[in-house]
């Protein structure tokens, strides 16, 4: 009787093992055929905070496009008051609606030409395009030549400001990686956009992963320069609380820069532009990092919509 019991138990145990093995095979098969997400979108929705959006008619100034320089047309905006100016700074913004960039130029406390570059989705398309120094040189020349024609006079060239929203940081990274342009760029503004991979890939920090810091070095170097007021360089980085999951968040890259620079972030509670809620700030010299609440898509867009505000904060 005892032998029969153990024989039956062994048979059932073997069947259970085979069943588990079969389930594992099915799961493994599904894992291999299901494409991995590039980002895990936040399911959160909230309707308490305002998410005001900029609406601006670019017909108030002079708008035109430059073709055949990049895969997509480059949009340029000149505020009306530039007709009476002898010089102007140049803002080149990467990724986002040209109307919002034009509005920022109108609200800027100074004379500024607004250039908007859109190349597509993902930081890679921006990074690859601007690895070649000559491309930015050609873009600058085309802008200044076109401005002279539109205004009927040349303008004295002022400060070069680079701004990147979301994936646009890829272009800024490539430009700052060039020693020539690292020295030429006067100011950098990153709007909830500075990411990097985890090492090993997709292994988050909480699970023992690390940041791939190679792509952060150009920003780290520029931040060091901005911390020294004598250089004249300025750097402002804003970040949300969005956690992509498959690559490092802007909160994590901000923390990395601050840690390497030995700059401590402090908690604050302030209103930002368009209903944003600032929850942290850090800085030394002309290097500043502002953290904002929010883990949803509208919270991300808030940073770009506030370009006009952050551009003036950058120059303070």
KEKE-77090 format. One line per 3 residues: number of its first residue (from 0); their letters; for each residue x, y, z of N, C-alpha, C. Coordinates in nm, 2 decimals, decimal comma. Atoms other than C-alpha are relative to their C-alpha. Layout:
NUM) A) X:Y:Z:X:Y:Z:X:Y:Z  ...
This chain:
0) XXX) 0,08:-0,12:0,00:0,00:0,00:0,00:0,09:0,12:0,00  -0,09:-0,11:-0,01:0,28:0,24:0,10:0,07:0,02:-0,14  -0,07:-0,01:0,13:0,47:0,16:-0,23:-0,09:0,06:-0,10
3) XXX) 0,10:-0,06:0,10:0,15:0,23:-0,43:-0,02:0,15:0,02  0,02:-0,14:-0,03:0,11:0,56:-0,25:0,12:0,09:-0,06  -0,12:-0,08:0,05:0,47:0,68:-0,33:0,01:-0,01:-0,15
6) XXX) 0,00:0,01:0,15:0,44:0,55:-0,69:-0,10:0,10:-0,06  0,11:-0,10:0,05:0,12:0,76:-0,74:0,05:0,14:0,03  -0,04:-0,13:-0,03:0,27:1,06:-0,56:0,11:0,04:-0,10
9) XXX) -0,10:-0,03:0,09:0,58:1,04:-0,78:-0,05:0,03:-0,14  0,06:-0,03:0,13:0,37:1,02:-1,09:-0,06:0,14:-0,01  0,06:-0,13:0,00:0,17:1,32:-0,99:0,10:0,12:0,00
12) XXX) -0,11:-0,10:-0,01:0,49:1,52:-0,90:0,06:0,02:-0,14  -0,06:0,00:0,14:0,63:1,43:-1,25:-0,09:0,08:-0,09  0,09:-0,07:0,09:0,32:1,55:-1,42:-0,01:0,15:0,03
15) XXX) 0,00:-0,14:-0,04:0,33:1,88:-1,22:0,12:0,07:-0,05  -0,12:-0,06:0,05:0,69:1,94:-1,32:-0,01:0,02:-0,15  0,02:-0,02:0,15:0,60:1,88:-1,69:-0,10:0,11:-0,03
18) XXX) 0,10:-0,11:0,02:0,30:2,12:-1,66:0,07:0,14:0,02  -0,08:-0,12:-0,03:0,53:2,39:-1,50:0,09:0,03:-0,11  -0,10:-0,02:0,11:0,79:2,34:-1,77:-0,07:0,05:-0,13
21) XXX) 0,08:-0,05:0,12:0,52:2,38:-2,04:-0,04:0,14:0,01  0,04:-0,14:-0,03:0,40:2,70:-1,88:0,11:0,10:-0,02  -0,12:-0,08:0,02:0,75:2,84:-1,87:0,03:0,02:-0,14
24) XXX) -0,03:0,00:0,14:0,80:2,75:-2,23:-0,09:0,10:-0,08  0,10:-0,09:0,06:0,48:2,94:-2,33:0,04:0,14:0,03  -0,04:-0,13:-0,05:0,58:3,24:-2,12:0,12:0,05:-0,07
27) XXX) -0,12:-0,03:0,07:0,93:3,24:-2,27:-0,02:0,03:-0,15  0,03:-0,02:0,14:0,79:3,21:-2,62:-0,07:0,14:-0,02  0,07:-0,13:0,01:0,56:3,51:-2,56:0,09:0,11:0,02
30) XXX) -0,09:-0,10:-0,03:0,84:3,71:-2,42:0,09:0,03:-0,12  -0,09:-0,02:0,11:1,05:3,65:-2,73:-0,07:0,07:-0,12  0,07:-0,06:0,11:0,77:3,75:-2,97:-0,06:0,13:0,03
33) XXX) 0,06:-0,13:-0,04:0,64:4,05:-2,78:0,11:0,11:0,00  -0,10:-0,10:0,00:0,84:4,37:-2,86:0,01:0,07:0,13  -0,02:-0,08:-0,13:0,99:4,55:-2,56:-0,04:0,14:-0,02
36) XXX) 0,04:-0,14:0,00:0,85:4,89:-2,48:0,13:0,08:0,02  -0,12:-0,09:-0,02:1,10:5,18:-2,52:-0,02:0,08:0,12  0,03:-0,08:-0,12:0,92:5,35:-2,23:-0,13:-0,05:0,06
39) XXX) 0,13:0,04:-0,06:0,65:5,25:-1,98:-0,07:0,13:0,04  0,07:-0,12:-0,03:0,40:5,53:-1,99:-0,08:0,00:0,13  0,07:-0,01:-0,13:0,25:5,66:-1,67:-0,15:-0,01:-0,02
42) XXX) 0,14:0,01:0,00:-0,11:5,55:-1,61:-0,07:0,11:0,07  0,06:-0,10:-0,09:-0,17:5,84:-1,38:-0,07:0,11:-0,08  0,08:-0,12:0,05:-0,43:6,11:-1,46:-0,04:0,08:0,12
45) XXX) 0,04:-0,09:-0,11:-0,50:6,41:-1,25:-0,05:0,13:-0,06  0,06:-0,12:0,06:-0,71:6,72:-1,30:0,00:0,12:0,10  0,00:-0,10:-0,11:-0,63:6,93:-0,99:0,09:0,12:-0,05
48) XXX) -0,09:-0,11:0,04:-0,33:7,13:-1,12:-0,04:0,05:-0,14  0,03:-0,06:0,13:-0,37:7,37:-1,41:0,12:-0,04:-0,09  -0,10:0,02:0,10:-0,18:7,29:-1,73:-0,03:0,10:-0,11
51) XXX) 0,02:-0,11:0,10:-0,20:7,62:-1,91:0,09:-0,02:-0,12  -0,08:0,01:0,12:-0,08:7,62:-2,27:0,01:0,14:-0,07  -0,03:-0,12:0,07:0,07:7,90:-2,47:-0,06:-0,01:-0,14
54) XXX) 0,05:-0,01:0,14:-0,12:8,01:-2,78:0,05:0,13:-0,05  -0,06:-0,12:0,05:0,07:8,26:-2,99:-0,01:0,01:-0,15  0,01:-0,02:0,14:0,01:8,40:-3,34:0,14:0,06:-0,05
57) XXX) -0,13:-0,04:0,04:0,35:8,42:-3,51:0,00:0,11:-0,11  0,01:-0,11:0,10:0,21:8,67:-3,76:0,03:0,14:0,06  -0,04:-0,12:-0,06:0,29:8,93:-3,50:0,14:0,05:-0,03
60) XXX) -0,14:-0,04:0,03:0,65:8,92:-3,60:0,03:-0,05:-0,15  -0,04:0,04:0,14:0,84:8,79:-3,91:0,03:-0,15:0,01  -0,02:0,15:-0,01:0,82:8,41:-3,96:0,04:-0,05:-0,14
63) XXX) -0,04:0,06:0,13:1,00:8,21:-4,23:0,06:-0,13:0,03  -0,06:0,14:-0,02:1,14:7,86:-4,29:0,13:0,00:-0,09  -0,12:0,03:0,08:1,48:7,75:-4,41:0,00:-0,15:-0,04
66) XXX) 0,01:0,14:0,05:1,48:7,44:-4,63:0,13:-0,05:-0,04  -0,12:0,07:0,06:1,74:7,19:-4,75:0,13:0,01:0,09  -0,11:0,00:-0,09:1,96:7,23:-4,44:-0,01:-0,13:0,09
69) XXX) 0,02:0,11:-0,08:1,81:6,95:-4,23:-0,11:-0,09:-0,06  0,11:0,08:0,06:1,57:6,66:-4,31:-0,14:0,06:0,01  0,13:-0,07:-0,01:1,28:6,88:-4,20:0,03:0,15:0,00
72) XXX) -0,02:-0,15:0,01:1,23:7,26:-4,25:0,04:0,06:0,14  -0,03:-0,07:-0,13:1,38:7,49:-3,98:-0,08:0,13:0,00  0,08:-0,12:-0,01:1,15:7,76:-3,86:0,06:0,11:0,08
75) XXX) -0,07:-0,12:-0,06:1,27:8,11:-3,77:-0,11:0,10:0,03  0,09:-0,11:-0,04:1,09:8,39:-3,59:0,08:0,12:0,05  -0,06:-0,12:-0,04:1,19:8,75:-3,56:-0,11:0,09:0,07
78) XXX) 0,10:-0,09:-0,06:1,00:8,97:-3,31:0,01:0,14:-0,07  0,01:-0,12:0,07:0,89:9,30:-3,46:0,10:0,10:0,04  -0,09:-0,10:-0,05:1,11:9,51:-3,24:0,14:-0,01:-0,05
81) XXX) -0,13:0,02:0,05:1,42:9,36:-3,40:0,03:0,10:-0,12  -0,02:-0,10:0,11:1,36:9,61:-3,69:0,07:0,12:0,05  -0,07:-0,12:-0,05:1,49:9,88:-3,46:0,12:-0,04:0,09
84) XXX) -0,11:0,04:-0,07:1,77:9,68:-3,31:0,13:-0,01:-0,08  -0,13:0,01:0,07:2,14:9,67:-3,40:0,06:-0,14:0,02  -0,05:0,13:-0,03:2,21:9,33:-3,24:-0,10:-0,09:0,05
87) XXX) 0,10:0,10:-0,05:2,04:9,01:-3,13:0,07:-0,12:0,04  -0,05:0,13:-0,04:2,11:8,69:-2,95:-0,07:-0,11:-0,09  0,05:0,10:0,08:2,04:8,36:-3,12:-0,04:-0,12:0,09
90) XXX) 0,05:0,12:-0,07:1,82:8,09:-2,96:-0,03:-0,11:-0,10  0,03:0,12:0,09:1,82:7,75:-3,13:-0,06:-0,10:0,10  0,07:0,09:-0,08:1,56:7,53:-2,98:-0,03:-0,13:-0,07
93) XXX) 0,01:0,13:0,06:1,54:7,16:-3,04:-0,13:-0,08:0,06  0,12:0,08:-0,04:1,20:6,97:-3,03:-0,11:0,08:0,06  0,12:-0,07:-0,05:0,87:7,14:-3,00:-0,06:0,10:-0,09
96) XXX) 0,08:-0,09:0,08:0,61:7,37:-3,14:0,07:0,14:-0,02  -0,07:-0,13:0,03:0,76:7,68:-3,31:-0,07:0,12:0,06  0,07:-0,11:-0,06:0,48:7,90:-3,18:0,04:0,03:0,14
99) XXX) -0,04:-0,01:-0,14:0,59:7,84:-2,82:0,14:0,06:0,01  -0,14:-0,06:0,00:0,95:7,92:-2,91:-0,01:0,15:-0,04  0,02:-0,14:0,04:0,84:8,24:-3,09:-0,05:0,09:0,12
102) XXX) 0,05:-0,07:-0,12:0,64:8,34:-2,78:0,11:0,03:0,10  -0,11:-0,01:-0,09:0,95:8,29:-2,57:0,09:0,12:-0,04  -0,08:-0,11:0,05:1,14:8,53:-2,80:-0,06:0,13:0,02
105) XXX) 0,07:-0,12:-0,02:0,87:8,79:-2,77:0,01:0,04:0,15  0,00:-0,03:-0,14:0,87:8,77:-2,39:0,14:0,01:0,06  -0,14:-0,01:-0,05:1,25:8,76:-2,36:0,04:0,14:0,03
108) XXX) -0,05:-0,13:-0,04:1,41:9,05:-2,18:0,13:0,04:-0,07  -0,11:-0,03:0,09:1,63:9,14:-2,47:-0,04:-0,03:-0,14  0,03:0,03:0,14:1,66:9,10:-2,84:0,05:-0,14:-0,04
111) XXX) -0,02:0,14:0,02:1,64:8,74:-2,96:-0,06:-0,05:-0,13  0,06:0,07:0,12:1,60:8,55:-3,28:-0,03:-0,14:0,04  0,04:0,14:-0,04:1,41:8,22:-3,23:0,01:-0,09:-0,12
114) XXX) -0,01:0,11:0,10:1,50:7,91:-3,43:-0,05:-0,13:0,05  0,05:0,13:-0,05:1,31:7,59:-3,40:0,04:-0,11:-0,09  -0,05:0,12:0,08:1,45:7,25:-3,51:-0,08:-0,12:0,05
117) XXX) 0,07:0,13:-0,03:1,23:6,94:-3,52:0,04:-0,10:-0,10  -0,05:0,10:0,09:1,37:6,62:-3,65:-0,07:-0,13:0,02  0,07:0,12:-0,01:1,14:6,35:-3,52:0,00:-0,05:0,14
120) XXX) 0,02:0,06:-0,14:1,10:6,11:-3,22:0,13:-0,06:0,04  -0,11:0,06:-0,06:1,38:6,01:-2,99:0,13:0,09:-0,01  -0,12:-0,09:-0,01:1,71:6,18:-2,89:0,10:-0,04:-0,11
123) XXX) -0,10:0,04:0,09:1,91:5,97:-3,14:0,00:0,08:-0,13  0,00:-0,08:0,13:1,79:6,16:-3,45:0,06:0,13:0,01  -0,06:-0,13:-0,03:1,90:6,48:-3,29:0,15:-0,01:0,02
126) XXX) -0,14:0,02:-0,03:2,23:6,35:-3,17:0,08:-0,03:-0,12  -0,07:0,03:0,12:2,33:6,20:-3,50:0,01:0,12:-0,10  -0,01:-0,11:0,10:2,24:6,50:-3,71:0,10:0,11:0,04
129) XXX) -0,09:-0,11:-0,04:2,45:6,74:-3,50:0,14:-0,05:0,05  -0,14:0,04:-0,03:2,76:6,53:-3,46:0,10:0,06:-0,09  -0,09:-0,07:0,10:2,90:6,71:-3,76:0,00:0,15:0,03
132) XXX) -0,01:-0,15:-0,03:3,02:7,06:-3,66:-0,05:0,08:-0,11  0,03:-0,09:0,12:2,97:7,19:-4,01:-0,15:0,03:-0,01  0,14:-0,02:0,02:2,59:7,14:-3,99:-0,05:0,12:0,09
135) XXX) 0,04:-0,12:-0,08:2,55:7,39:-3,70:0,06:0,13:-0,06  -0,06:-0,12:0,06:2,79:7,63:-3,87:-0,09:0,04:-0,12  0,09:-0,03:0,12:2,57:7,61:-4,19:-0,13:0,06:0,04
138) XXX) 0,13:-0,05:-0,05:2,25:7,66:-3,99:0,02:0,14:0,05  -0,02:-0,13:-0,05:2,39:7,96:-3,81:0,01:0,10:-0,11  -0,02:-0,09:0,11:2,51:8,12:-4,13:-0,13:0,03:-0,08
141) XXX) 0,13:-0,01:0,07:2,18:8,05:-4,31:-0,10:0,09:0,07  0,09:-0,08:-0,08:1,99:8,21:-4,02:0,04:0,15:-0,01  -0,04:-0,14:0,00:2,20:8,53:-4,00:-0,01:0,06:-0,14
144) XXX) 0,02:-0,05:0,13:2,20:8,57:-4,38:-0,15:0,03:-0,03  0,14:-0,02:0,03:1,82:8,53:-4,40:-0,05:0,12:0,09  0,05:-0,12:-0,09:1,77:8,78:-4,10:0,04:0,13:-0,07
147) XXX) -0,05:-0,12:0,07:1,98:9,04:-4,29:-0,09:0,04:-0,11  0,09:-0,03:0,12:1,76:9,00:-4,60:-0,14:0,04:0,05  0,14:-0,03:-0,05:1,43:9,01:-4,40:0,00:0,14:0,06
150) XXX) 0,00:-0,13:-0,07:1,53:9,32:-4,20:0,06:0,11:-0,08  -0,06:-0,10:0,09:1,72:9,49:-4,48:0,13:0,06:0,06  -0,13:-0,04:-0,06:2,03:9,52:-4,26:0,06:-0,12:0,08
153) XXX) -0,05:0,10:-0,09:2,27:9,29:-4,08:0,00:0,04:0,14  0,00:-0,02:-0,14:2,26:9,25:-3,71:0,13:-0,05:0,06  -0,12:0,05:-0,07:2,55:9,22:-3,48:-0,04:-0,13:0,08
156) XXX) 0,03:0,13:-0,06:2,57:8,86:-3,35:0,02:0,00:0,15  -0,01:0,01:-0,14:2,49:8,82:-2,98:0,03:-0,14:0,05  -0,03:0,13:-0,07:2,50:8,52:-2,74:-0,08:-0,11:-0,07
159) XXX) 0,06:0,12:0,06:2,43:8,17:-2,87:-0,06:-0,08:0,12  0,07:0,08:-0,11:2,17:7,99:-2,65:-0,06:-0,12:-0,06  0,05:0,12:0,04:2,08:7,63:-2,69:-0,11:-0,05:0,09
162) XXX) 0,11:0,04:-0,08:1,74:7,50:-2,57:-0,05:-0,14:-0,05  0,05:0,13:0,04:1,62:7,14:-2,57:-0,11:-0,05:0,09  0,11:0,06:-0,07:1,29:6,99:-2,47:-0,01:-0,15:-0,03
165) XXX) 0,02:0,14:0,02:1,25:6,62:-2,41:0,12:-0,06:-0,08  -0,10:0,07:0,09:1,44:6,43:-2,69:0,10:0,10:-0,06  -0,09:-0,10:0,06:1,60:6,76:-2,81:0,13:0,01:0,07
168) XXX) -0,14:0,00:-0,07:1,88:6,72:-2,55:0,10:-0,07:-0,08  -0,10:0,08:0,08:2,04:6,48:-2,80:0,08:0,09:-0,09  -0,07:-0,09:0,08:2,13:6,77:-3,03:0,10:0,08:0,09
171) XXX) -0,08:-0,08:-0,09:2,26:6,98:-2,74:0,12:-0,08:0,05  -0,12:0,08:-0,04:2,48:6,69:-2,62:0,10:-0,01:-0,11  -0,10:0,01:0,11:2,64:6,65:-2,96:0,07:0,13:-0,02
174) XXX) -0,06:-0,13:0,03:2,70:7,02:-3,00:0,10:0,03:0,11  -0,09:-0,03:-0,11:2,86:7,05:-2,65:0,12:-0,10:0,00  -0,11:0,09:0,01:3,08:6,75:-2,73:0,11:0,05:-0,10
177) XXX) -0,09:-0,06:0,09:3,25:6,96:-2,99:0,08:0,11:0,08  -0,08:-0,10:-0,07:3,54:7,17:-2,83:-0,03:0,14:-0,06  0,02:-0,13:0,06:3,47:7,45:-3,08:-0,13:0,06:0,05
180) XXX) 0,13:-0,05:-0,04:3,10:7,48:-3,00:-0,02:0,00:0,16  0,00:-0,01:-0,14:3,15:7,41:-2,63:0,04:0,14:0,05  -0,05:-0,14:-0,04:3,34:7,74:-2,61:-0,10:0,11:-0,06
183) XXX) 0,09:-0,10:0,06:3,09:7,92:-2,84:-0,13:0,02:0,07  0,13:0,00:-0,06:2,77:7,83:-2,66:0,01:0,08:0,13  0,00:-0,08:-0,12:2,69:8,09:-2,40:-0,10:-0,05:0,11
186) XXX) 0,09:0,04:-0,10:2,39:7,93:-2,23:-0,08:-0,12:-0,05  0,07:0,12:0,03:2,20:7,60:-2,22:-0,12:-0,01:0,09  0,12:0,02:-0,07:1,84:7,53:-2,12:-0,05:-0,13:-0,04
189) XXX) 0,06:0,13:0,02:1,71:7,18:-2,08:-0,13:-0,01:0,07  0,14:0,00:-0,05:1,34:7,14:-2,03:-0,05:-0,15:0,01  0,04:0,14:-0,03:1,26:6,80:-1,87:0,06:-0,10:-0,11
192) XXX) -0,06:0,08:0,11:1,50:6,64:-2,12:0,15:-0,02:0,03  -0,14:0,05:-0,01:1,83:6,46:-2,02:-0,01:-0,14:0,06  0,01:0,14:-0,04:1,83:6,09:-2,02:0,13:-0,08:-0,04
195) XXX) -0,11:0,09:0,03:2,07:5,80:-2,04:-0,05:-0,14:0,02  0,04:0,14:-0,02:2,06:5,42:-2,04:0,05:-0,05:0,14  -0,05:0,07:-0,12:2,09:5,19:-1,74:0,10:-0,10:-0,03
198) XXX) -0,10:0,10:0,02:2,38:4,95:-1,70:-0,02:-0,10:0,12  0,03:0,05:0,14:2,29:4,67:-1,75:-0,13:0,06:-0,05  0,12:-0,07:0,06:2,02:4,79:-1,99:-0,13:-0,04:0,07
201) XXX) 0,13:0,02:-0,06:1,68:4,83:-1,83:0,00:-0,04:0,14  0,00:0,03:-0,15:1,80:4,75:-1,48:0,01:0,12:0,08  0,02:-0,13:-0,07:1,68:5,04:-1,27:0,09:0,01:0,12
204) XXX) -0,09:-0,02:-0,11:1,89:5,19:-0,99:-0,05:-0,08:0,12  0,06:0,07:-0,12:1,65:5,04:-0,72:0,03:-0,15:-0,01  -0,03:0,15:0,01:1,74:4,69:-0,85:0,15:-0,02:-0,02
207) XXX) -0,15:0,02:0,00:2,12:4,75:-0,85:0,06:0,04:-0,13  -0,06:-0,05:0,12:2,16:4,91:-1,19:0,08:0,12:0,02  -0,08:-0,13:-0,01:2,38:5,21:-1,27:-0,03:0,08:-0,12
210) XXX) 0,02:-0,08:0,11:2,37:5,50:-1,50:0,12:-0,01:-0,10  -0,11:-0,01:0,10:2,56:5,50:-1,83:0,03:0,15:-0,01  -0,03:-0,14:-0,02:2,73:5,83:-1,76:0,07:0,07:-0,12
213) XXX) -0,08:-0,06:0,11:2,92:5,88:-2,09:-0,07:0,11:-0,06  0,07:-0,10:0,07:2,65:6,08:-2,25:-0,04:0,12:0,09  0,03:-0,11:-0,09:2,61:6,30:-1,94:0,13:0,09:0,02
216) XXX) -0,13:-0,08:-0,02:2,98:6,42:-1,95:-0,01:0,14:-0,06  0,01:-0,13:0,06:2,92:6,71:-2,19:-0,08:0,10:0,09  0,08:-0,08:-0,08:2,65:6,85:-1,96:0,07:0,03:0,13
219) XXX) -0,07:-0,01:-0,13:2,86:6,79:-1,65:0,11:0,11:-0,02  -0,11:-0,09:0,03:3,15:6,98:-1,81:-0,05:0,15:-0,02  0,06:-0,13:0,02:2,92:7,27:-1,91:-0,05:0,06:0,13
222) XXX) 0,05:-0,04:-0,14:2,77:7,28:-1,56:0,12:0,06:0,08  -0,12:-0,05:-0,08:3,12:7,32:-1,41:0,04:0,14:-0,05  -0,03:-0,14:0,05:3,18:7,62:-1,64:-0,10:0,10:0,05
225) XXX) 0,10:-0,09:-0,04:2,85:7,77:-1,55:0,01:0,04:0,15  -0,02:-0,02:-0,14:2,93:7,74:-1,18:0,10:0,11:0,03  -0,10:-0,11:-0,02:3,21:7,99:-1,23:-0,05:0,12:-0,08
228) XXX) 0,06:-0,12:0,06:3,05:8,33:-1,30:0,10:0,07:-0,10  -0,09:-0,07:0,09:3,37:8,45:-1,47:0,00:-0,05:-0,14  0,00:0,05:0,14:3,31:8,23:-1,77:-0,11:0,06:-0,08
231) XXX) 0,11:-0,06:0,07:2,98:8,40:-1,85:-0,10:-0,10:-0,05  0,09:0,11:0,04:2,82:8,06:-1,92:-0,12:-0,02:0,10  0,12:0,03:-0,09:2,47:7,97:-1,79:-0,07:-0,13:-0,04
234) XXX) 0,06:0,13:0,02:2,29:7,64:-1,75:-0,11:-0,01:0,10  0,11:0,02:-0,08:1,94:7,58:-1,63:-0,07:-0,13:-0,05  0,06:0,14:0,02:1,79:7,22:-1,61:-0,12:-0,01:0,08
237) XXX) 0,12:0,02:-0,07:1,43:7,16:-1,52:-0,04:-0,15:-0,02  0,04:0,14:0,01:1,29:6,81:-1,44:-0,13:-0,02:0,07  0,13:0,04:-0,06:0,96:6,64:-1,36:0,03:-0,12:0,09
240) XXX) -0,02:0,12:-0,08:0,90:6,33:-1,15:-0,03:-0,12:-0,09  0,03:0,11:0,09:0,83:6,11:-1,46:0,10:-0,10:0,01  -0,10:0,11:0,00:0,99:5,77:-1,44:-0,03:-0,09:-0,12
243) XXX) 0,02:0,08:0,12:1,02:5,61:-1,78:0,01:-0,15:0,02  -0,01:0,14:-0,03:1,13:5,28:-1,64:0,11:-0,08:-0,08  -0,09:0,07:0,08:1,33:5,16:-1,93:0,13:0,07:-0,03
246) XXX) -0,12:-0,08:0,01:1,59:5,44:-1,93:-0,01:0,10:0,12  0,00:-0,09:-0,11:1,70:5,69:-1,67:-0,09:0,12:-0,01  0,09:-0,12:0,00:1,46:5,97:-1,57:0,08:0,13:0,02
249) XXX) -0,06:-0,13:-0,02:1,54:6,34:-1,56:0,03:0,02:0,15  -0,03:-0,01:-0,15:1,52:6,32:-1,18:0,13:-0,07:0,03  -0,12:0,08:-0,03:1,80:6,06:-1,18:0,12:0,07:-0,06
252) XXX) -0,11:-0,07:0,06:2,02:6,25:-1,43:0,03:0,13:0,07  -0,02:-0,12:-0,08:1,97:6,57:-1,23:0,08:-0,03:0,13  -0,06:0,04:-0,13:2,07:6,39:-0,91:0,15:-0,04:-0,03
255) XXX) -0,13:0,03:0,04:2,38:6,26:-1,09:0,09:0,12:-0,01  -0,08:-0,12:0,02:2,50:6,60:-1,20:0,02:0,07:0,13  -0,02:-0,07:-0,12:2,44:6,75:-0,86:0,09:-0,07:0,09
258) XXX) -0,09:0,08:-0,08:2,62:6,47:-0,68:0,14:0,02:-0,04  -0,13:-0,02:0,05:2,92:6,50:-0,91:0,06:0,14:0,03  -0,04:-0,13:-0,02:2,93:6,87:-0,86:0,00:0,05:0,14
261) XXX) 0,01:-0,03:-0,14:2,87:6,85:-0,49:-0,09:0,12:0,03  0,10:-0,11:-0,02:2,57:7,08:-0,51:-0,13:-0,07:0,06  0,11:0,06:-0,06:2,28:7,00:-0,28:-0,13:0,06:-0,04
264) XXX) 0,14:-0,04:0,03:1,91:7,02:-0,38:-0,07:0,02:0,13  0,08:-0,03:-0,12:1,68:7,18:-0,12:-0,15:-0,01:-0,04  0,14:0,00:0,03:1,30:7,13:-0,10:-0,06:0,14:0,01
267) XXX) 0,07:-0,12:0,00:1,08:7,42:-0,19:-0,14:-0,03:-0,03  0,14:0,01:0,05:0,71:7,48:-0,26:-0,03:0,14:-0,06  0,02:-0,13:0,07:0,66:7,75:-0,52:-0,09:-0,03:-0,12
270) XXX) 0,07:0,00:0,12:0,42:7,82:-0,81:0,10:0,02:-0,11  -0,07:-0,02:0,12:0,58:7,79:-1,15:-0,09:0,05:-0,11  0,08:-0,05:0,11:0,46:7,90:-1,49:-0,12:-0,10:-0,04
273) XXX) 0,11:0,08:0,05:0,12:7,78:-1,61:-0,06:-0,10:0,10  0,06:0,09:-0,10:0,02:7,61:-1,28:0,10:-0,10:0,04  -0,10:0,10:-0,04:0,35:7,41:-1,24:0,02:0,02:0,15
276) XXX) -0,04:0,00:-0,14:0,45:7,33:-0,88:0,14:-0,04:0,02  -0,14:0,03:-0,03:0,82:7,36:-0,80:0,01:-0,06:0,14  -0,02:0,07:-0,13:0,93:7,12:-0,53:0,15:-0,01:0,04
279) XXX) -0,14:0,00:-0,04:1,31:7,15:-0,53:0,08:0,10:-0,09  -0,09:-0,08:0,07:1,59:7,37:-0,64:0,15:-0,02:0,05  -0,14:0,01:-0,03:1,97:7,36:-0,65:0,08:0,09:-0,09
282) XXX) -0,08:-0,08:0,09:2,24:7,57:-0,79:0,13:0,06:0,06  -0,12:-0,07:-0,04:2,58:7,73:-0,77:0,05:0,09:-0,12  -0,03:-0,09:0,11:2,69:8,03:-0,97:-0,11:0,01:-0,10
285) XXX) 0,10:-0,01:0,10:2,50:8,03:-1,30:-0,05:-0,14:-0,04  0,05:0,13:0,02:2,42:7,66:-1,28:-0,12:-0,03:0,09  0,12:0,01:-0,08:2,06:7,59:-1,17:-0,08:-0,13:-0,04
288) XXX) 0,08:0,11:0,03:1,84:7,28:-1,14:-0,13:0,02:0,08  0,13:-0,01:-0,06:1,46:7,31:-1,07:-0,08:-0,13:-0,02  0,08:0,12:0,00:1,25:7,01:-0,98:-0,15:0,04:0,01
291) XXX) 0,15:-0,03:0,00:0,87:7,01:-1,04:-0,08:-0,13:0,02  0,09:0,12:-0,03:0,59:6,78:-0,93:-0,06:-0,05:-0,13  0,07:0,05:0,12:0,41:6,56:-1,18:0,06:-0,12:-0,06
294) XXX) -0,05:0,13:0,07:0,44:6,21:-1,34:-0,09:-0,04:-0,11  0,09:0,02:0,11:0,20:6,25:-1,63:0,04:0,07:-0,13  -0,03:-0,07:0,12:0,22:6,36:-1,99:-0,02:0,15:0,00
297) XXX) 0,02:-0,14:-0,01:0,07:6,70:-1,93:0,11:0,07:0,09  -0,11:-0,06:-0,08:0,33:6,76:-1,66:0,13:0,01:-0,08  -0,12:-0,01:0,08:0,60:6,69:-1,91:-0,01:0,12:-0,10
300) XXX) 0,02:-0,11:0,10:0,45:6,93:-2,17:0,01:0,14:0,07  -0,01:-0,13:-0,08:0,43:7,20:-1,89:0,14:0,06:-0,01  -0,14:-0,05:0,00:0,81:7,23:-1,90:0,02:0,08:-0,13
303) XXX) -0,02:-0,06:0,12:0,81:7,32:-2,27:-0,09:0,13:-0,01  0,10:-0,11:0,00:0,50:7,55:-2,24:0,06:0,12:0,08  -0,06:-0,10:-0,09:0,70:7,74:-1,97:0,13:0,05:-0,06
306) XXX) -0,12:-0,05:0,06:0,99:7,81:-2,21:0,03:0,15:0,02  -0,02:-0,14:-0,01:0,93:8,18:-2,20:0,05:0,04:0,14  -0,04:-0,03:-0,14:0,96:8,18:-1,82:0,14:-0,05:0,03
309) XXX) -0,13:0,06:-0,04:1,26:7,95:-1,79:0,11:0,07:-0,08  -0,11:-0,07:0,08:1,45:8,14:-2,07:0,04:0,13:0,08  -0,03:-0,12:-0,08:1,43:8,46:-1,86:0,07:-0,04:0,13
312) XXX) -0,06:0,04:-0,13:1,52:8,27:-1,54:0,15:-0,04:-0,03  -0,13:0,04:0,04:1,82:8,13:-1,73:0,10:0,12:0,00  -0,08:-0,11:0,02:1,95:8,48:-1,79:0,01:0,09:0,12
315) X) -0,02:-0,08:-0,13:1,91:8,61:-1,43:0,13:-0,01:0,06
